[in-house]
Amino acid sequence: MATAPSGFVVGEEFLADQRYEVGEAVSLWQDTWRRMRRNRFALAGMGFTVFLIVVAVVAHFWTPYPVWQQAVGPTYEGFSRGHPLGLDDVGRDMLSRTMGGVEIAMEVGIGTALLSSAMGILLGLLAGFYRGWVDNLITVVVNVFYGIPDLLLVIMLVVIFQRRDLAFIIIAISLTYWVNMARLVRGQTLSLREREFVEAARSIGTRDGGLLFRHILPNALGPIIVQGTFLVPQAIIFEAFLSYLGLGVPPPTPSWGYMAAEGYQSLQVAPHVALVPAIALALTLISLNAFGDGLRDAVDPRMRR
């Protein structure tokens, strides 16, 4: 027997028949995915991003024609069954070169995001955790890089080292983008280092490395991943602009920026030569930014309803 709140005696059978719905415990990422699914624009961006990655992988091994092969058909040929996106000014297949451009864009975007994130995370963790002279030194370096225009820094590196290969372009762009990640991680670390679970780990003798990489970093991954998703489109548009200026990866590498620059010269004769890479670049940036916006809204607890 049991006593109800009103004072009446209630039988065990009555209590056994009661059913209470208890909210299911979910992890941060399960909760994030549930809220992501409500944002159809973000889901569309994520789906198109996955499609781009698949195309980049396929283009690494196969394209309808070699991206450098010329005279595969009449110069400036428009859309046709054999060449769905037409041909350029020297008779190269635009579909093959656009697929190759997807590979270059994904390599630059993802490579830059990973490299700049690694630099920013490491320096941000050190600055926020140790503070003092370590924080002051890293802050000075961050402020110096903030004071140099991104384009000027990359042009200086390209001119000084006389290199324009893809790996060097990724490194050069990463040297301009790590500062935002470092500031984000520093702020997260300053907040987390005073939390109870970090103090508990410190009290049982956990070393600094364990505190940083086993306790602080995992709890800051949400904002870090969101910031990393925004680095990808930023790096892609930066590389495209460099290639448009003739400072990106050298031809015949099919960079969208270089393809658009070539097509601009023949815009009145064959507009598809410039429009195809421009549209591909625009769709890529829209999808990546939509995915990043949706992920930010899903991770940010202030956006929860």
Buried (B, 14 or more C-beta within 10 A) or exposed (E): EEEEEEEEEBEEEEEEEEEEEEEEEEEEBEBBEEBBEEBEEBBBBBEBBEEBBEBBEEBBEEBBBBBBBBEBBEBBBBEEEEBEBBBBBBBBBBBBBBBBBBBBBBBBBBBBBBBBBEBBBBBBBBBBBBBEEBBEEBBEBBEEBEEEEBBEBBBEBBEEEEEBEBEBBBBBBBBBBBBBBBBBBBBBBBEBBEEEEBEEBBEEEBEEEEBBEEBBBEBBBBBBBBBBBBBBBBBBBBBBBBBBEEBBBEEBBBBBBBBBBBBEEBEEEBBBBBBBBBBBBEEBBBBBBBBBBBBBBBBBEEEEE
